[in-house]
Amino acid sequence: MGAWMRIHQKRDLIQKAYECSTMTQHELGAWAKVAFKLKRAPAQTIISDILRRAPTILTEAYDDGKCRNPLEVTSLALEEKLWAWIQAVEAQNVCLSRELIKMKAQDLQKELVVMPYVIASVIARPHPPTLRLFI
């Protein structure tokens, strides 16, 4: 199994700490490594953080399948263009890195910022040309 603890594992750890209140955080980490087949035992600070945040972790909202820090899309057009680009590149069996996606997002953002100004300057002319959209 991976190195990260899943939500249900964190809840099991909290339950174990409640049931065996005499176990130290180091012992809880060793127990978690064996019980959850982790690559290494969680650090004492991780165990401490999980136990400190136990009331939050045990709530239903914590495990609703959504991100704990919800994604806020500020530009739907950018999101759609970036997603289309990612799909097209992955269809060509190209492995994308986070850095490459960020660079493409910045390029698309520049395009999207420039476009409204270009359209506004064309429309602001005394006799604006007819815009034909090819869809």
Buried (B, 14 or more C-beta within 10 A) or exposed (E): EEEEBEEEBBBBBBEBBEEEEEBEBEBBBBBBBEEBEBEEBBEEEBBBBBBEEBEEBBEEEBBEEEEEEEEEEEBEEBBEBBEEBBEEBEEEEEEEEEEEBEEBBEEBBEEEEEEEEEEEEEEEEEEEEEEEEEE
